[in-house]
Amino acid sequence: MPVPPSDPSLPGESTSPASAWPAPIDLRRVEPARNCFRFYRLVVQQDLFGSPSLLREWGRIGQSGRTLEQPCPSLQDALAARCDLLDRKRRRGYRVA
């Protein structure tokens, strides 16, 4: 799949292919009374073969955590999966950091 084009006429935009991918979303859930200090990160990126994938990282703040890469057939599918996970995590108490 080709890399989505970026518009170089916008200020601050570069023509590099990496800038066309959406920025990562960092989430935090902090509940000191329950000793709950969690992070969750959602990244839409290009895999080694040029296909879009959704990278999910989660764990306890200050620890290395776990990582899962979910291949997606298209960029739109990766973005839809990211939105679904974002909604699910917000319902569980995570907030954008």
Sequence and secondary structure as in RCSB ss.txt:
>XXXX:A:sequence
MPVPPSDPSLPGESTSPASAWPAPIDLRRVEPARNCFRFYRLVVQQDLFGSPSLLREWGRIGQSGRTLEQPCPSL
QDALAARCDLLDRKRRRGYRVA
>XXXX:A:secstr
       TTSTT  SSGGGGS   EEEEEEEGGGTEEEEEEEEEEE TTS EEEEEEEEETTS  EEEEEE SSH
HHHHHHHHHHHHHHHHTT EE 
